[in-house]
Amino acid sequence: QPRMYTNILLKWRAKEAEDAKSLARPATSLPAVNRSKSVGWLASSGSGLEDKHEVLLSVRQKLNAAKRLRGFTWEHLFALCDEDKSGTLSWKEFKNMTRDLLGVPERAVCDTDLKVMYDHVDSTRGGGNANSV
């Protein structure tokens, strides 16, 4: 397993745990919404109206499910997709990993939501290239 991806994976998993804790906290500013009913006028995914934590959780669940379904490990995926062997993934590399290797279609995770995930993970890197994870 390539060691250069260890920091990325540790940060990914730490953010998963942090997001799970945030979602477990009760919402204080908005009333609860009954999500069991389907309402046709509600905006689709990627509209920018979803809570950031909900977007992150949803995208992470879908990427993890696709990874398991295809039999990849994150280490293997990062190594395959890091085209320039920089030890980081650019937005283009991350998007290609999601669409091509994991086979996640845009109707399942739109580019807007995928970019939210990318920017969230990238923000934990502490500087560096703003276009790499």
N, C-alpha and C positions, 0 to 999 in steps of 0.2 A: 504494500500500500504506500502510495507516495506520501511522504511526511509533510510536504509543503501545503497540503490541503487540510491538515489537522486543525490549524487555527480557524479556517473558514467553518469547518464542521462543528468545532466547539462553540463558535459564536452562533451558528445556526441553531444548535440545540439549546443554548442558553436563552436565545430569543424565543424559542418555542415555549420554554418553561415560564419565561417572563410574561408572554402573551397569555398563556393559560391562567396564570395568577390574575392578570388584569381582567380577563373575562369572567373569572369567578366572583369578582367584586360586584355587588349590586349596583345597578345604575341609579344615580341620585337625581339627575337633571331631567330625565325623560320618563314618562309613564311606560309601563310594560305594554308590548304590542302582541296581540294574538297572531302568531305566524302560521297557525294551522290552516287558516283560510287563504285561498288564492284569490288575489285581486288583480284583475287584468290591467288596470291603469298604473300599477306600481312600476317603477323604472327597472330596467334590466340590469344585470351585473355590469359594472364598469361605468355606471352613470355618475359616480362621485357622491351618491347619496347614502351609501352604506357606511357604517362606522368602520374606521380603519382597523380596529382589532378584529372585527368580524371578517373583513376582507382578508387580513393576514391569516386568520385561522382557516378560512375556507381554502385559500390558495395552498397553504401548507398541507392541509389534509389531502387535497387533490394531487399535489406533487408527490407526497409520500405514498399514496395509493398507486399512482402510476409507476413509481420506482419499484415498489414491491411486485406489482403485476409483471413488470418486465425483467425482474430478477437482478437489478442493479444495486450497487452500494453507492452512497454519495461519493466516496473516494474514487470509485471507478468512473462515475459520471463526470466528476470534475476533471479527472485526468484526461478523459476522452475529449472533453469540450474546451479545454484550455489550449486553443490553437497556437498561441504564441508562447506557450510554456512559461508564462509570467508568474504562475502561482496564484493568479486571480482570474475571475471570469468577468469579461466586459458584458455590457448589456446585450450586445449582439450574441455573444457566446452563451449567455444565460437563456436568452430567448430561443436560440437554436437547440439548446439542450432540452428545453421544455417541449417545443413543438416537434423536433425531429427524433431525438432519442427516446424521450418519454412518451411521445405520441399524444400529448394533451392538446386537443383542438381549441381554437379560439372561442368556440361556443361554450366550452367548459370553464375556461379561464381566459378572460379577455386580456388584451395587451395592457390595458389600463391597470387592472388588478395585478397582473404579473409585474408591472413596473413598480407598483406600490410595494410589493414583496421585495423586489430587487433593491429599491432605494432604502427600505427598512434594514435589510441585512447589510447593505453597503454603509449605512450610517453608523453601524457598530464597529467598523474597521478602524475608526480613529484617524481619519485623514487619508492621504494617498490619492490615487486617481479617483475622481468622482464618478467615473463610468466603469468601475470594476468592483467585483465582489470577492 
